[in-house]
Amino acid sequence: MKDRLEKMLNVKILEMEELDDKIIVYVPEDQVRIAVGSGGAAVKAAELVIGKKIEVKGR
């Protein structure tokens, strides 16, 4: 799952938390904008593929 998300969001994932209804992804602070994408497009596409809400946080 981590490798798949790294490819979809095009960032290095430091840590992941899988909760019942969502996945929290921690990425380097300077890569949050890349992971979210323009207008949230990258996260929305990954959510559709995975089937869970994804929250991106910087670390």
Predicted model as a PDB file, atoms N, CA, C, CB and O in Angstrom, pLDDT in the B-factor column:
MODEL        1                                                                  
ATOM      1  N   MET A   1       0.825  -1.190   0.000  1.00 89.00           N  
ATOM      2  CA  MET A   1       0.000   0.000   0.000  1.00 89.00           C  
ATOM      3  C   MET A   1       0.873   1.259   0.000  1.00 89.00           C  
ATOM      4  CB  MET A   1      -0.940  -0.005   1.211  1.00 89.00           C  
ATOM      5  O   MET A   1       0.587   2.209  -0.729  1.00 89.00           O  
ATOM      6  N   LYS A   2       1.930   1.270   0.811  1.00 92.00           N  
ATOM      7  CA  LYS A   2       2.803   2.447   0.894  1.00 92.00           C  
ATOM      8  C   LYS A   2       3.473   2.724  -0.449  1.00 92.00           C  
ATOM      9  CB  LYS A   2       3.872   2.250   1.985  1.00 92.00           C  
ATOM     10  O   LYS A   2       3.510   3.868  -0.902  1.00 92.00           O  
ATOM     11  N   ASP A   3       4.002   1.681  -1.087  1.00 94.00           N  
ATOM     12  CA  ASP A   3       4.659   1.865  -2.391  1.00 94.00           C  
ATOM     13  C   ASP A   3       3.681   2.385  -3.436  1.00 94.00           C  
ATOM     14  CB  ASP A   3       5.278   0.546  -2.870  1.00 94.00           C  
ATOM     15  O   ASP A   3       4.020   3.248  -4.246  1.00 94.00           O  
ATOM     16  N   ARG A   4       2.494   1.861  -3.407  1.00 93.00           N  
ATOM     17  CA  ARG A   4       1.467   2.274  -4.370  1.00 93.00           C  
ATOM     18  C   ARG A   4       1.112   3.756  -4.186  1.00 93.00           C  
ATOM     19  CB  ARG A   4       0.199   1.399  -4.216  1.00 93.00           C  
ATOM     20  O   ARG A   4       1.000   4.499  -5.161  1.00 93.00           O  
ATOM     21  N   LEU A   5       0.938   4.173  -2.933  1.00 93.00           N  
ATOM     22  CA  LEU A   5       0.631   5.575  -2.656  1.00 93.00           C  
ATOM     23  C   LEU A   5       1.788   6.492  -3.014  1.00 93.00           C  
ATOM     24  CB  LEU A   5       0.271   5.753  -1.195  1.00 93.00           C  
ATOM     25  O   LEU A   5       1.565   7.596  -3.511  1.00 93.00           O  
ATOM     26  N   GLU A   6       3.028   6.055  -2.771  1.00 94.00           N  
ATOM     27  CA  GLU A   6       4.191   6.875  -3.142  1.00 94.00           C  
ATOM     28  C   GLU A   6       4.204   7.137  -4.637  1.00 94.00           C  
ATOM     29  CB  GLU A   6       5.501   6.189  -2.716  1.00 94.00           C  
ATOM     30  O   GLU A   6       4.517   8.247  -5.069  1.00 94.00           O  
ATOM     31  N   LYS A   7       3.871   6.138  -5.427  1.00 94.00           N  
ATOM     32  CA  LYS A   7       3.849   6.315  -6.885  1.00 94.00           C  
ATOM     33  C   LYS A   7       2.706   7.225  -7.312  1.00 94.00           C  
ATOM     34  CB  LYS A   7       3.726   4.957  -7.589  1.00 94.00           C  
ATOM     35  O   LYS A   7       2.885   8.077  -8.182  1.00 94.00           O  
ATOM     36  N   MET A   8       1.534   7.055  -6.710  1.00 93.00           N  
ATOM     37  CA  MET A   8       0.375   7.865  -7.091  1.00 93.00           C  
ATOM     38  C   MET A   8       0.542   9.330  -6.693  1.00 93.00           C  
ATOM     39  CB  MET A   8      -0.888   7.302  -6.455  1.00 93.00           C  
ATOM     40  O   MET A   8       0.183  10.225  -7.458  1.00 93.00           O  
ATOM     41  N   LEU A   9       1.085   9.577  -5.498  1.00 93.00           N  
ATOM     42  CA  LEU A   9       1.232  10.946  -5.006  1.00 93.00           C  
ATOM     43  C   LEU A   9       2.561  11.578  -5.407  1.00 93.00           C  
ATOM     44  CB  LEU A   9       1.097  10.968  -3.504  1.00 93.00           C  
ATOM     45  O   LEU A   9       2.742  12.788  -5.275  1.00 93.00           O  
ATOM     46  N   ASN A  10       3.487  10.758  -5.897  1.00 93.00           N  
ATOM     47  CA  ASN A  10       4.792  11.216  -6.388  1.00 93.00           C  
ATOM     48  C   ASN A  10       5.627  11.889  -5.296  1.00 93.00           C  
ATOM     49  CB  ASN A  10       4.597  12.181  -7.545  1.00 93.00           C  
ATOM     50  O   ASN A  10       6.287  12.898  -5.543  1.00 93.00           O  
ATOM     51  N   VAL A  11       5.590  11.320  -4.083  1.00 95.00           N  
ATOM     52  CA  VAL A  11       6.388  11.831  -2.959  1.00 95.00           C  
ATOM     53  C   VAL A  11       6.902  10.661  -2.127  1.00 95.00           C  
ATOM     54  CB  VAL A  11       5.550  12.804  -2.074  1.00 95.00           C  
ATOM     55  O   VAL A  11       6.435   9.531  -2.267  1.00 95.00           O  
ATOM     56  N   LYS A  12       7.877  10.951  -1.256  1.00 95.00           N  
ATOM     57  CA  LYS A  12       8.397   9.964  -0.313  1.00 95.00           C  
ATOM     58  C   LYS A  12       7.508   9.980   0.929  1.00 95.00           C  
ATOM     59  CB  LYS A  12       9.897  10.259   0.058  1.00 95.00           C  
ATOM     60  O   LYS A  12       7.345  11.030   1.551  1.00 95.00           O  
ATOM     61  N   ILE A  13       6.938   8.853   1.296  1.00 96.00           N  
ATOM     62  CA  ILE A  13       6.082   8.763   2.475  1.00 96.00           C  
ATOM     63  C   ILE A  13       6.931   8.366   3.672  1.00 96.00           C  
ATOM     64  CB  ILE A  13       4.926   7.746   2.254  1.00 96.00           C  
ATOM     65  O   ILE A  13       7.610   7.340   3.653  1.00 96.00           O  
ATOM     66  N   LEU A  14       6.885   9.194   4.718  1.00 96.00           N  
ATOM     67  CA  LEU A  14       7.651   8.937   5.929  1.00 96.00           C  
ATOM     68  C   LEU A  14       6.936   7.942   6.838  1.00 96.00           C  
ATOM     69  CB  LEU A  14       7.906  10.238   6.676  1.00 96.00           C  
ATOM     70  O   LEU A  14       7.566   7.066   7.431  1.00 96.00           O  
ATOM     71  N   GLU A  15       5.621   8.086   6.942  1.00 96.00           N  
ATOM     72  CA  GLU A  15       4.837   7.250   7.840  1.00 96.00           C  
ATOM     73  C   GLU A  15       3.387   7.220   7.360  1.00 96.00           C  
ATOM     74  CB  GLU A  15       4.926   7.771   9.303  1.00 96.00           C  
ATOM     75  O   GLU A  15       2.912   8.157   6.718  1.00 96.00           O  
ATOM     76  N   MET A  16       2.697   6.131   7.681  1.00 96.00           N  
ATOM     77  CA  MET A  16       1.289   5.985   7.300  1.00 96.00           C  
ATOM     78  C   MET A  16       0.509   5.450   8.485  1.00 96.00           C  
ATOM     79  CB  MET A  16       1.131   5.046   6.071  1.00 96.00           C  
ATOM     80  O   MET A  16       0.993   4.598   9.229  1.00 96.00           O  
ATOM     81  N   GLU A  17      -0.711   5.960   8.654  1.00 96.00           N  
ATOM     82  CA  GLU A  17      -1.628   5.427   9.663  1.00 96.00           C  
ATOM     83  C   GLU A  17      -2.902   5.028   8.946  1.00 96.00           C  
ATOM     84  CB  GLU A  17      -1.917   6.471  10.806  1.00 96.00           C  
ATOM     85  O   GLU A  17      -3.532   5.855   8.287  1.00 96.00           O  
ATOM     86  N   GLU A  18      -3.285   3.770   9.068  1.00 95.00           N  
ATOM     87  CA  GLU A  18      -4.525   3.306   8.460  1.00 95.00           C  
ATOM     88  C   GLU A  18      -5.600   3.216   9.528  1.00 95.00           C  
ATOM     89  CB  GLU A  18      -4.328   1.939   7.762  1.00 95.00           C  
ATOM     90  O   GLU A  18      -5.524   2.372  10.420  1.00 95.00           O  
ATOM     91  N   LEU A  19      -6.593   4.073   9.442  1.00 94.00           N  
ATOM     92  CA  LEU A  19      -7.722   4.060  10.355  1.00 94.00           C  
ATOM     93  C   LEU A  19      -8.899   3.403   9.641  1.00 94.00           C  
ATOM     94  CB  LEU A  19      -8.082   5.503  10.837  1.00 94.00           C  
ATOM     95  O   LEU A  19      -8.797   3.042   8.468  1.00 94.00           O  
ATOM     96  N   ASP A  20     -10.013   3.250  10.349  1.00 91.00           N  
ATOM     97  CA  ASP A  20     -11.176   2.587   9.758  1.00 91.00           C  
ATOM     98  C   ASP A  20     -11.688   3.298   8.513  1.00 91.00           C  
ATOM     99  CB  ASP A  20     -12.285   2.494  10.775  1.00 91.00           C  
ATOM    100  O   ASP A  20     -11.969   2.658   7.500  1.00 91.00           O  
ATOM    101  N   ASP A  21     -11.810   4.620   8.588  1.00 92.00           N  
ATOM    102  CA  ASP A  21     -12.441   5.366   7.504  1.00 92.00           C  
ATOM    103  C   ASP A  21     -11.480   6.188   6.656  1.00 92.00           C  
ATOM    104  CB  ASP A  21     -13.471   6.265   8.067  1.00 92.00           C  
ATOM    105  O   ASP A  21     -11.884   6.738   5.632  1.00 92.00           O  
ATOM    106  N   LYS A  22     -10.195   6.284   7.068  1.00 95.00           N  
ATOM    107  CA  LYS A  22      -9.257   7.094   6.285  1.00 95.00           C  
ATOM    108  C   LYS A  22      -7.821   6.642   6.503  1.00 95.00           C  
ATOM    109  CB  LYS A  22      -9.397   8.574   6.647  1.00 95.00           C  
ATOM    110  O   LYS A  22      -7.521   5.856   7.402  1.00 95.00           O  
ATOM    111  N   ILE A  23      -6.944   7.165   5.650  1.00 96.00           N  
ATOM    112  CA  ILE A  23      -5.510   6.900   5.746  1.00 96.00           C  
ATOM    113  C   ILE A  23      -4.822   8.245   5.942  1.00 96.00           C  
ATOM    114  CB  ILE A  23      -4.963   6.147   4.464  1.00 96.00           C  
ATOM    115  O   ILE A  23      -5.054   9.184   5.180  1.00 96.00           O  
ATOM    116  N   ILE A  24      -3.975   8.336   6.962  1.00 96.00           N  
ATOM    117  CA  ILE A  24      -3.205   9.557   7.196  1.00 96.00           C  
ATOM    118  C   ILE A  24      -1.790   9.293   6.701  1.00 96.00           C  
ATOM    119  CB  ILE A  24      -3.217   9.979   8.722  1.00 96.00           C  
ATOM    120  O   ILE A  24      -1.130   8.351   7.139  1.00 96.00           O  
ATOM    121  N   VAL A  25      -1.334  10.142   5.779  1.00 96.00           N  
ATOM    122  CA  VAL A  25      -0.024   9.982   5.160  1.00 96.00           C  
ATOM    123  C   VAL A  25       0.858  11.149   5.580  1.00 96.00           C  
ATOM    124  CB  VAL A  25      -0.139   9.899   3.609  1.00 96.00           C  
ATOM    125  O   VAL A  25       0.491  12.310   5.394  1.00 96.00           O  
ATOM    126  N   TYR A  26       2.025  10.840   6.147  1.00 97.00           N  
ATOM    127  CA  TYR A  26       2.981  11.867   6.545  1.00 97.00           C  
ATOM    128  C   TYR A  26       4.092  11.938   5.509  1.00 97.00           C  
ATOM    129  CB  TYR A  26       3.559  11.576   7.957  1.00 97.00           C  
ATOM    130  O   TYR A  26       4.742  10.938   5.203  1.00 97.00           O  
ATOM    131  N   VAL A  27       4.301  13.149   4.969  1.00 96.00           N  
ATOM    132  CA  VAL A  27       5.324  13.369   3.944  1.00 96.00           C  
ATOM    133  C   VAL A  27       6.227  14.517   4.413  1.00 96.00           C  
ATOM    134  CB  VAL A  27       4.671  13.692   2.540  1.00 96.00           C  
ATOM    135  O   VAL A  27       5.852  15.254   5.325  1.00 96.00           O  
ATOM    136  N   PRO A  28       7.411  14.682   3.805  1.00 96.00           N  
ATOM    137  CA  PRO A  28       8.249  15.839   4.167  1.00 96.00           C  
ATOM    138  C   PRO A  28       7.497  17.153   3.954  1.00 96.00           C  
ATOM    139  CB  PRO A  28       9.553  15.841   3.338  1.00 96.00           C  
ATOM    140  O   PRO A  28       6.722  17.294   3.008  1.00 96.00           O  
ATOM    141  N   GLU A  29       7.737  18.099   4.840  1.00 96.00           N  
ATOM    142  CA  GLU A  29       7.021  19.385   4.841  1.00 96.00           C  
ATOM    143  C   GLU A  29       7.038  20.068   3.471  1.00 96.00           C  
ATOM    144  CB  GLU A  29       7.633  20.318   5.879  1.00 96.00           C  
ATOM    145  O   GLU A  29       6.029  20.635   3.052  1.00 96.00           O  
ATOM    146  N   ASP A  30       8.167  20.017   2.778  1.00 95.00           N  
ATOM    147  CA  ASP A  30       8.281  20.709   1.491  1.00 95.00           C  
ATOM    148  C   ASP A  30       7.618  19.953   0.340  1.00 95.00           C  
ATOM    149  CB  ASP A  30       9.737  20.937   1.166  1.00 95.00           C  
ATOM    150  O   ASP A  30       7.587  20.460  -0.782  1.00 95.00           O  
ATOM    151  N   GLN A  31       7.087  18.756   0.587  1.00 94.00           N  
ATOM    152  CA  GLN A  31       6.458  17.978  -0.478  1.00 94.00           C  
ATOM    153  C   GLN A  31       4.944  17.844  -0.322  1.00 94.00           C  
ATOM    154  CB  GLN A  31       7.074  16.613  -0.530  1.00 94.00           C  
ATOM    155  O   GLN A  31       4.304  17.130  -1.094  1.00 94.00           O  
ATOM    156  N   VAL A  32       4.373  18.517   0.661  1.00 95.00           N  
ATOM    157  CA  VAL A  32       2.926  18.432   0.882  1.00 95.00           C  
ATOM    158  C   VAL A  32       2.174  18.929  -0.339  1.00 95.00           C  
ATOM    159  CB  VAL A  32       2.513  19.241   2.126  1.00 95.00           C  
ATOM    160  O   VAL A  32       1.196  18.315  -0.764  1.00 95.00           O  
ATOM    161  N   ARG A  33       2.629  20.043  -0.904  1.00 95.00           N  
ATOM    162  CA  ARG A  33       1.968  20.630  -2.072  1.00 95.00           C  
ATOM    163  C   ARG A  33       1.982  19.667  -3.256  1.00 95.00           C  
ATOM    164  CB  ARG A  33       2.646  21.950  -2.462  1.00 95.00           C  
ATOM    165  O   ARG A  33       1.005  19.586  -4.000  1.00 95.00           O  
ATOM    166  N   ILE A  34       3.074  18.942  -3.435  1.00 93.00           N  
ATOM    167  CA  ILE A  34       3.181  17.965  -4.521  1.00 93.00           C  
ATOM    168  C   ILE A  34       2.206  16.811  -4.288  1.00 93.00           C  
ATOM    169  CB  ILE A  34       4.633  17.432  -4.637  1.00 93.00           C  
ATOM    170  O   ILE A  34       1.523  16.370  -5.212  1.00 93.00           O  
ATOM    171  N   ALA A  35       2.146  16.327  -3.050  1.00 93.00           N  
ATOM    172  CA  ALA A  35       1.279  15.194  -2.726  1.00 93.00           C  
ATOM    173  C   ALA A  35      -0.195  15.522  -2.920  1.00 93.00           C  
ATOM    174  CB  ALA A  35       1.518  14.749  -1.299  1.00 93.00           C  
ATOM    175  O   ALA A  35      -0.966  14.679  -3.378  1.00 93.00           O  
ATOM    176  N   VAL A  36      -0.588  16.739  -2.574  1.00 94.00           N  
ATOM    177  CA  VAL A  36      -1.988  17.131  -2.706  1.00 94.00           C  
ATOM    178  C   VAL A  36      -2.347  17.354  -4.173  1.00 94.00           C  
ATOM    179  CB  VAL A  36      -2.271  18.403  -1.889  1.00 94.00           C  
ATOM    180  O   VAL A  36      -3.436  16.985  -4.613  1.00 94.00           O  
ATOM    181  N   GLY A  37      -1.442  17.949  -4.917  1.00 91.00           N  
ATOM    182  CA  GLY A  37      -1.687  18.207  -6.332  1.00 91.00           C  
ATOM    183  C   GLY A  37      -2.470  19.485  -6.551  1.00 91.00           C  
ATOM    184  O   GLY A  37      -2.920  20.126  -5.600  1.00 91.00           O  
ATOM    185  N   SER A  38      -2.624  19.842  -7.790  1.00 91.00           N  
ATOM    186  CA  SER A  38      -3.341  21.061  -8.159  1.00 91.00           C  
ATOM    187  C   SER A  38      -4.827  20.909  -7.833  1.00 91.00           C  
ATOM    188  CB  SER A  38      -3.143  21.379  -9.665  1.00 91.00           C  
ATOM    189  O   SER A  38      -5.519  20.072  -8.413  1.00 91.00           O  
ATOM    190  N   GLY A  39      -5.302  21.728  -6.902  1.00 92.00           N  
ATOM    191  CA  GLY A  39      -6.710  21.662  -6.514  1.00 92.00           C  
ATOM    192  C   GLY A  39      -7.089  20.359  -5.829  1.00 92.00           C  
ATOM    193  O   GLY A  39      -8.269  20.011  -5.765  1.00 92.00           O  
ATOM    194  N   GLY A  40      -6.108  19.642  -5.319  1.00 92.00           N  
ATOM    195  CA  GLY A  40      -6.374  18.375  -4.647  1.00 92.00           C  
ATOM    196  C   GLY A  40      -6.541  17.195  -5.587  1.00 92.00           C  
ATOM    197  O   GLY A  40      -7.016  16.135  -5.178  1.00 92.00           O  
ATOM    198  N   ALA A  41      -6.156  17.370  -6.840  1.00 94.00           N  
ATOM    199  CA  ALA A  41      -6.375  16.339  -7.854  1.00 94.00           C  
ATOM    200  C   ALA A  41      -5.648  15.025  -7.556  1.00 94.00           C  
ATOM    201  CB  ALA A  41      -5.936  16.856  -9.196  1.00 94.00           C  
ATOM    202  O   ALA A  41      -6.216  13.949  -7.747  1.00 94.00           O  
ATOM    203  N   ALA A  42      -4.406  15.102  -7.092  1.00 93.00           N  
ATOM    204  CA  ALA A  42      -3.633  13.881  -6.839  1.00 93.00           C  
ATOM    205  C   ALA A  42      -4.245  13.072  -5.701  1.00 93.00           C  
ATOM    206  CB  ALA A  42      -2.172  14.229  -6.510  1.00 93.00           C  
ATOM    207  O   ALA A  42      -4.349  11.849  -5.792  1.00 93.00           O  
ATOM    208  N   VAL A  43      -4.647  13.743  -4.642  1.00 95.00           N  
ATOM    209  CA  VAL A  43      -5.253  13.050  -3.500  1.00 95.00           C  
ATOM    210  C   VAL A  43      -6.610  12.464  -3.892  1.00 95.00           C  
ATOM    211  CB  VAL A  43      -5.411  14.015  -2.299  1.00 95.00           C  
ATOM    212  O   VAL A  43      -6.927  11.336  -3.513  1.00 95.00           O  
ATOM    213  N   LYS A  44      -7.404  13.212  -4.639  1.00 95.00           N  
ATOM    214  CA  LYS A  44      -8.720  12.716  -5.049  1.00 95.00           C  
ATOM    215  C   LYS A  44      -8.594  11.475  -5.921  1.00 95.00           C  
ATOM    216  CB  LYS A  44      -9.491  13.805  -5.797  1.00 95.00           C  
ATOM    217  O   LYS A  44      -9.360  10.524  -5.766  1.00 95.00           O  
ATOM    218  N   ALA A  45      -7.634  11.481  -6.836  1.00 94.00           N  
ATOM    219  CA  ALA A  45      -7.427  10.316  -7.704  1.00 94.00           C  
ATOM    220  C   ALA A  45      -7.000   9.100  -6.888  1.00 94.00           C  
ATOM    221  CB  ALA A  45      -6.372  10.627  -8.781  1.00 94.00           C  
ATOM    222  O   ALA A  45      -7.480   7.991  -7.122  1.00 94.00           O  
ATOM    223  N   ALA A  46      -6.096   9.309  -5.930  1.00 94.00           N  
ATOM    224  CA  ALA A  46      -5.646   8.207  -5.075  1.00 94.00           C  
ATOM    225  C   ALA A  46      -6.795   7.682  -4.210  1.00 94.00           C  
ATOM    226  CB  ALA A  46      -4.476   8.663  -4.182  1.00 94.00           C  
ATOM    227  O   ALA A  46      -6.900   6.477  -3.980  1.00 94.00           O  
ATOM    228  N   GLU A  47      -7.653   8.581  -3.732  1.00 95.00           N  
ATOM    229  CA  GLU A  47      -8.812   8.164  -2.937  1.00 95.00           C  
ATOM    230  C   GLU A  47      -9.747   7.276  -3.748  1.00 95.00           C  
ATOM    231  CB  GLU A  47      -9.572   9.387  -2.419  1.00 95.00           C  
ATOM    232  O   GLU A  47     -10.280   6.296  -3.228  1.00 95.00           O  
ATOM    233  N   LEU A  48      -9.946   7.609  -4.993  1.00 95.00           N  
ATOM    234  CA  LEU A  48     -10.815   6.796  -5.845  1.00 95.00           C  
ATOM    235  C   LEU A  48     -10.240   5.406  -6.065  1.00 95.00           C  
ATOM    236  CB  LEU A  48     -11.033   7.484  -7.185  1.00 95.00           C  
ATOM    237  O   LEU A  48     -10.979   4.421  -6.060  1.00 95.00           O  
ATOM    238  N   VAL A  49      -8.944   5.316  -6.255  1.00 93.00           N  
ATOM    239  CA  VAL A  49      -8.298   4.021  -6.492  1.00 93.00           C  
ATOM    240  C   VAL A  49      -8.295   3.175  -5.221  1.00 93.00           C  
ATOM    241  CB  VAL A  49      -6.856   4.223  -6.997  1.00 93.00           C  
ATOM    242  O   VAL A  49      -8.611   1.986  -5.264  1.00 93.00           O  
ATOM    243  N   ILE A  50      -7.939   3.787  -4.092  1.00 92.00           N  
ATOM    244  CA  ILE A  50      -7.819   3.050  -2.831  1.00 92.00           C  
ATOM    245  C   ILE A  50      -9.187   2.786  -2.196  1.00 92.00           C  
ATOM    246  CB  ILE A  50      -6.931   3.825  -1.852  1.00 92.00           C  
ATOM    247  O   ILE A  50      -9.393   1.742  -1.578  1.00 92.00           O  
ATOM    248  N   GLY A  51     -10.102   3.709  -2.343  1.00 93.00           N  
ATOM    249  CA  GLY A  51     -11.436   3.545  -1.771  1.00 93.00           C  
ATOM    250  C   GLY A  51     -11.570   4.074  -0.355  1.00 93.00           C  
ATOM    251  O   GLY A  51     -12.551   3.770   0.325  1.00 93.00           O  
ATOM    252  N   LYS A  52     -10.606   4.857   0.104  1.00 94.00           N  
ATOM    253  CA  LYS A  52     -10.654   5.478   1.435  1.00 94.00           C  
ATOM    254  C   LYS A  52     -10.242   6.928   1.324  1.00 94.00           C  
ATOM    255  CB  LYS A  52      -9.740   4.729   2.442  1.00 94.00           C  
ATOM    256  O   LYS A  52      -9.535   7.314   0.393  1.00 94.00           O  
ATOM    257  N   LYS A  53     -10.686   7.733   2.279  1.00 96.00           N  
ATOM    258  CA  LYS A  53     -10.285   9.134   2.357  1.00 96.00           C  
ATOM    259  C   LYS A  53      -8.802   9.193   2.730  1.00 96.00           C  
ATOM    260  CB  LYS A  53     -11.162   9.918   3.397  1.00 96.00           C  
ATOM    261  O   LYS A  53      -8.345   8.432   3.583  1.00 96.00           O  
ATOM    262  N   ILE A  54      -8.054  10.093   2.095  1.00 96.00           N  
ATOM    263  CA  ILE A  54      -6.631  10.241   2.375  1.00 96.00           C  
ATOM    264  C   ILE A  54      -6.372  11.651   2.889  1.00 96.00           C  
ATOM    265  CB  ILE A  54      -5.777   9.946   1.110  1.00 96.00           C  
ATOM    266  O   ILE A  54      -6.815  12.637   2.300  1.00 96.00           O  
ATOM    267  N   GLU A  55      -5.648  11.723   3.996  1.00 96.00           N  
ATOM    268  CA  GLU A  55      -5.270  13.007   4.596  1.00 96.00           C  
ATOM    269  C   GLU A  55      -3.751  13.108   4.549  1.00 96.00           C  
ATOM    270  CB  GLU A  55      -5.806  13.140   6.077  1.00 96.00           C  
ATOM    271  O   GLU A  55      -3.055  12.205   5.012  1.00 96.00           O  
ATOM    272  N   VAL A  56      -3.232  14.200   3.993  1.00 96.00           N  
ATOM    273  CA  VAL A  56      -1.796  14.395   3.861  1.00 96.00           C  
ATOM    274  C   VAL A  56      -1.331  15.407   4.908  1.00 96.00           C  
ATOM    275  CB  VAL A  56      -1.427  14.871   2.427  1.00 96.00           C  
ATOM    276  O   VAL A  56      -1.894  16.496   5.022  1.00 96.00           O  
ATOM    277  N   LYS A  57      -0.299  15.037   5.671  1.00 96.00           N  
ATOM    278  CA  LYS A  57       0.262  15.930   6.683  1.00 96.00           C  
ATOM    279  C   LYS A  57       1.757  16.031   6.506  1.00 96.00           C  
ATOM    280  CB  LYS A  57      -0.076  15.443   8.100  1.00 96.00           C  
ATOM    281  O   LYS A  57       2.409  15.050   6.150  1.00 96.00           O  
ATOM    282  N   GLY A  58       2.311  17.211   6.749  1.00 95.00           N  
ATOM    283  CA  GLY A  58       3.754  17.431   6.655  1.00 95.00           C  
ATOM    284  C   GLY A  58       4.445  17.108   7.950  1.00 95.00           C  
ATOM    285  O   GLY A  58       3.878  17.243   9.034  1.00 95.00           O  
ATOM    286  N   ARG A  59       5.688  16.676   7.817  1.00 91.00           N  
ATOM    287  CA  ARG A  59       6.475  16.345   8.998  1.00 91.00           C  
ATOM    288  C   ARG A  59       7.890  16.838   8.843  1.00 91.00           C  
ATOM    289  CB  ARG A  59       6.466  14.845   9.254  1.00 91.00           C  
ATOM    290  O   ARG A  59       8.710  16.652   9.741  1.00 91.00           O  
TER     291      ARG A  59                                                      
ENDMDL                                                                          
END                                                                             
